[in-house]
Amino acid sequence: MVNKVILIGNLGSDPEIRYTQSGTAVATLSVATNRKWKDRDGNMQDETEWHRVIVWDKSAEFCGNYLSKGSKVYLEGRLQTRKWKDQTGVDRYTTEIIAATIQNLTPRASDGGGSGGFEQPPLPPEPFGGMMGGTGTGEEVPF
């Protein structure tokens, strides 16, 4: 069975950092993802989905030090639903993402990102030394 979530979105607020009694950092993030589509009448529609993300330990400290409201992030993790009781004793449920990996996709001003806009990250290098569409003969293929 698989329980995996991959998101690219923007932080809706600064990360909230707390520490457990044993000193482990825990960050809570509010991440927005957007979806655009045309409805039956051809009108553009826009939908924003908000995700509650929990980040632990060193990754949580990274969030507190390097992320802020508006930061574009890439994250991988798993879904978890918790049950809790509200003040009146009614059962409530919260579904959140427990992040295993998080990366900042917002360029820093010193990286030539200018005003900190949300540019796409550079493409990763092509596998096998760029043989896809490159000048290689194809003899380097490992299979």
Backbone hydrogen bonds, N-H to C=O, Kabsch-Sander energy under -0.5 kcal/mol:
donor,donor_aa,acceptor,acceptor_aa,energy
5,V,77,G,-2.7
7,L,75,L,-2.4
9,G,73,V,-2.0
10,N,32,A,-2.0
11,L,71,S,-2.2
12,G,30,S,-3.2
13,S,30,S,-0.5
16,E,28,T,-2.2
17,I,15,P,-0.6
18,R,26,V,-2.6
20,T,24,T,-2.5
23,G,20,T,-1.9
26,V,18,R,-2.7
27,A,55,V,-3.1
28,T,16,E,-2.3
29,L,53,V,-3.1
31,V,29,L,-0.6
31,V,51,H,-2.6
32,A,10,N,-3.1
33,T,49,E,-2.5
35,R,47,E,-2.3
37,W,45,Q,-1.9
39,D,43,N,-2.6
42,G,39,D,-2.1
45,Q,37,W,-3.6
47,E,35,R,-2.6
49,E,33,T,-2.8
51,H,31,V,-2.8
53,V,29,L,-2.6
53,V,51,H,-0.6
54,I,97,I,-3.2
55,V,27,A,-2.7
56,W,99,A,-0.5
57,D,25,A,-2.2
59,S,56,W,-0.9
60,A,56,W,-0.8
61,E,57,D,-1.8
62,F,58,K,-2.3
63,C,59,S,-2.0
64,G,60,A,-2.1
65,N,61,E,-2.0
66,Y,62,F,-2.7
67,L,63,C,-1.9
70,G,11,L,-2.5
71,S,68,S,-2.7
73,V,9,G,-3.1
74,Y,103,Q,-2.4
75,L,7,L,-2.5
76,E,101,T,-2.2
77,G,5,V,-2.2
78,R,98,I,-1.7
80,Q,96,E,-2.5
82,R,80,Q,-0.5
82,R,94,T,-3.0
84,W,92,R,-2.7
86,D,90,V,-2.5
89,G,86,D,-1.9
92,R,84,W,-3.8
94,T,82,R,-2.4
96,E,80,Q,-2.9
96,E,94,T,-0.5
97,I,52,R,-2.8
98,I,78,R,-3.0
98,I,96,E,-0.5
99,A,54,I,-2.6
99,A,97,I,-0.8
100,A,76,E,-2.9
101,T,76,E,-2.0
103,Q,74,Y,-2.8
105,L,72,K,-3.3
105,L,103,Q,-0.6
106,T,72,K,-0.8
111,D,108,R,-1.6
112,G,109,A,-1.2
113,G,108,R,-1.4
114,G,109,A,-0.6
116,G,113,G,-0.7
117,G,113,G,-0.9
119,E,117,G,-1.2
129,G,126,E,-0.6
130,G,126,E,-0.6
130,G,127,P,-0.7
131,M,127,P,-0.7
131,M,128,F,-0.5
133,G,131,M,-0.8
134,G,131,M,-0.8
141,V,138,G,-1.3
